[in-house]
Amino acid sequence: MKFFFALQAYEREKNVEKTMKRRSTPVLIVSFTLFLLFVLAAGASAAAMKIAVASASQEKDAAINEQAGRTPFFLFFDDKGNFLEALENPARDQSRRAGPSAALFLADKDVTLVIAGNFGDKMKQVLDEHHIQYVAKTGTADIVVKTVLIKN
C-alpha cells in the first residue's frame, strides 16, 4: 500500500514538473524577446541625434540665420553630418511667441540639437523643457554641423 501511495505521489510530482515546463517556456521566450526589443530600442535612440540649423534658404551650405525663432527654414542633419531635409519654419510669420512655437515644431521632429545665430529666452526655455540642446554659431550650415559633431 505504501508503495502505491509513493508511486502516485511520484507521478503527481512528474505531472507538476511537466506542467511547469510547458508554462515557463513561453514566458521565457516572451520575456527574452521583450528584453531584446528594449535593448535595441535604447541603443537606437541613444545613437539617433538629429540636428536642426536655422537658415534663410533650403540648401545644405546656406548661411546660418541669426534668428532661430523667425528663421524661414530649418535644415535637418543626422548624427554623421549628412543632410536630411529642409522644412519651412511654421512659426516664422507669427506676430508673437515665434520662438516657443518653433521650439515645439523642432521637438515634434525629434531634434536633439539646434544651431542658430541667436536664441530668444522664451525659445531657450521651451528647448530646455524638451531636453533639446542649442548652440549659437555663425557660418555655413553643413560646415558648422560637422565642426560641432567633431567637438562632441
N, C-alpha and C positions, 0 to 999 in steps of 0.2 A: 504494500500500500504506500509506504514511504517512497518507494521508487517511482510509483505512478505520479504522486504529487510533485516530486522533484523533476520528473520528465515534463509535466505540464508547466511548471514554473520556468524551466529552461526554454520551452517552446514559446511561452509568452514573452520572455526576455528577448528572444531572437526576433519575434514579430515587431516588438517595440524598436529594436535596432534597425530593422529594415524600413519601418515607417519613418524613423528619424532621418535615415539616409535619403529616402525619397523626398522628404520635405526640405531637407537642408541643402540639397544640390541646387535646386532652382534659386533659392535665396542667395546662395554663394555666387552663382552666375550673375544674377541681377545686381548684387552688391558690387562685384568686381567691375561690371560694365559701367555702373554709375560712377565709381571711383575713377575709372579711366576717362570718362567724359569730363568729369570735374577737372582732372589734371590737365587734359588737353585744352579745355576752355580757359583755364587760368593761365596757361603758357601762351596761348594765342592772344589773350587780352593784354598781357604784360608786354608783349613784343609789338603790338599794333599801335604805333604812335602815328597820329595824324596832325599835320601842321597846316595852319591857315595863315596866309600872308595877305595883308591889306594892300590893294593895288588899284591903280587908275585904269588899267587895261587887262585884257584876258590872256596875254602872252606870259609864258613862264619866266621870261627875262625882263619883265616890266619893273619899273621903279616901285619901291615900297611907298605906299601912300602915307602921308603924315597923320591923317585922322583915321583911327581904327573904326569908330562907330559910324562914320559917314562915308566910308570908302565906297566907291562904285562896285568893286569886285573883291571877292576873296579867292585867292589861288590856293589849291589844296595839294599838299605833297605828302608822300609816305615817309616812313622812318629811315629810308635809304636816300631820301632826297629826290625821288622820282616824282615828276609832275603827274598829278591825277586828273584834275579838272579845274575849271574856273566857273564860279557861280556869282550871279548878281547878288549884291547885298540888299535884302528886302527892307532894311531899316534906313537906307541911305537918304531917303527923302522925308523922313518923319520930322515933324517940327519940334518934338520933344522926345527925350529918352531913346534916342537912336542908339547910343552905346549899349545900354542894357538889352535892347531888342536884338542888336547884332550879336551880343554875347549869348543870348538864348538860342539864336539861329545856329551859332557855332557849336553850342552844347548839343543841339539836336543832330548835328552832323558828326558827333563823336570826336571832335577836335580835342587834342591834348595840349597843344601849344599854339599861341597866336603871336605873330610878328607884325609890328606896325611901327610907324614913326613915333606915335604918341597915343596914350590911353587916358580917357577921362576917368575920374574917380568912381562914378557910378558903374561904368563898364568893368573896371577892375574889381569892384565889389561882386558883381554877378559872376565874373570869371572865377574869382576865389570861391564863391559858393558852389560852383560846379567843378572845382578842383582842376581848372584849366590854367596852365602856366602861360605867362605872357612876357614878351621881351621887346623893348624899344630898340629898333635898328633902322639904319638907312642903307640904301644901296639897291642892287637888283635882287629880285626875289629868289631866283634859283641859287645864286652865289651865297647869299646870306643864309639860306636854309642849310646848305652844305657846311658853311662855316659854323653855324650853331650846332649842327649834328656832330661835327668833329670835336667841339668843346664839351659836349655831353658824353 
